[in-house]
């Protein structure tokens, strides 16, 4: 089967979050399952620099403001179709944000161009290659189905994956003409959402199948609490929605062979990494667990609750090391917390340092208020770094809580807390410290964690089956 993945980011070329990891890992994971996947991605500077053996396979006289080209080539082991449109994508830094930290004002046109080109490839092929399925990711690819309605040619099957429903791509309807949208479809059964154009709503209504990144998040999306105003749409499409857990690249995240750390394959091997991390961060020895956080610093991630619960961890002998960036108030608050003992904070993002953090930590904290899937808890499991997570989304699906029953059966892999508030987080941190003090139980949890499947095998099979169901049903 031939599948075109349509994405605004793709690891390791350009990454702001888990979407990039999924887009980067799926093609290789699907290759052994009868699926040939090519990836359509904007020609950001990093992508253009990495592209090799590129061939021009299409010219566009006017791609939302200026001429552009479609290139085919390879980079980072991926077969890529790259939109070479300097007026839209030749910008340094974040794919979505300008130097002032705000969205680029022409983001609607930039990612409409991604969807528009994806639809053209679906209908006409590209370089002699004709996809049977178009698989779009998040709002940036949400308009694919709208443009397919307007394009003559083949009508490929369509799949849209929701990585985070809170980003809907809203646009003032005054830009209908600029976005080349059919105004007759600006209604509740099309792409209208509370009086605005919504690229995500367009995809949710138009795609043949919808997926999201964990079974629990699929259920949560149909509730007002988590649906972000789209819960009615999700209930309407419930029969077309499936939750498929993300996996991680187990070649990149492999504690035994990771070149960025002191390699290990048993929990005892973490000690050298823990000592090195403490030295690097200037943290002294302590009796409690060294807890790490690698995260965007936002309200969603629950880091304000961590600040409020931090005294509980420190009083239990624990320590905290954080790597992240985001909300300025949170950054300032954590920087202030780092002036006291037992806390180290590094603002920014450093991929190599994140490996050292996760290898050196005893536990990894993921207290998100909502989390479609989450990847850092999977990295933690792989490295024997016990996850402490909120009971939501993929965090609930991937971590086995250290309940009395799970501990008695010897299957626990982490600590969950619910409801999601500061008081329950404090209690969870107290439990974590007590578990850490019981060295036999803690080692068993680490072994369980390291042996838990976190790769792409099961998830890739689920995606391949989904594509096959669509194609066979023709």
C-alpha angles and dihedrals in degrees: 000000000000115000129179114209111206112200142156093216138021131185133268092017100053126356139172099155150339094310089072092051092052094047091048096047103041100072094058093040091053097043093085092049100064096268124124107198127188121187124225111205137161116263099249115171093260091051094048091048092052097043115110133190090009119183127192107238102164139022124205118201093203121011101178096311111351142019119289142176137222114226129194120206147114134269132164090359092303129123102229139192105197128196105222100200109142093184089061108029113019094101128120125239129012116021091229108029134066125221089276091061092248128118114274103259091230095052090117090059094040094057094034083062090054091052093042093054090045091055091048091052090048093052100038107017126232127252090348093307116119119191120216093198131035111206112193128188125219127319094318088072096032097106094060093098092049092054091046088060088058098043126087118222137053119359107220122195115263134218126182122196118205109212094169122001093198090080106070103161097235117195133180110257089233086081095060092110094045090053092049092235126156104249091207088070094057095110140097094279091051133036101315115117120176091331095312135095109257119193090193092051089051091056094043091054098038109039119097092225134017125207134181132190104260137021093238093051089052088059093043092053089066092060128082090234094063106016095082091219093313096087090105090055090048092051089049090054097037093120090057096045126095132171115225117181119236119238133203132239102262092194091060095037101047116130094199095056104021105132091203095066142033099281121240141164101191131054091253088065091067093072095079090051092048092052091048092049092050090050091049093050098038094241119151127225115283140184096233135061123294102231121200133197124195106180153120106267104238140127089255091062093057095232092141087063090052090056091052093046096042096099089060091057094045093047088053090058094259131134135210131218119182133191117184150090139217132092109054094219092053091047091052093046093051091045088055091048089053090063087073128068123282097023129099124179132187116187115212134035129284118172094202092048090050088060090051091048095052094042092048100042125092092208137012120217120217106167096163120166086218129001121179091203115323125209105204092072088054090051087049092052092049091052097042091250104142113236120226104195144169115251098252141105117333091351088068091046098050107038124068107215119234092241119156090258094050092046091049090052092044095235105111117125103174150340125280128191133199145212091038106242140111096267094055090044089054089051091048091052090051089051090048092054091048092050091049090053089057096073096187093052092043093052090049090052090049092051091048090050095049091049096049115109108247102156132101101264099103095033094049090051089052092052092046090051090050093052091046092052090054095047096043090050091063 
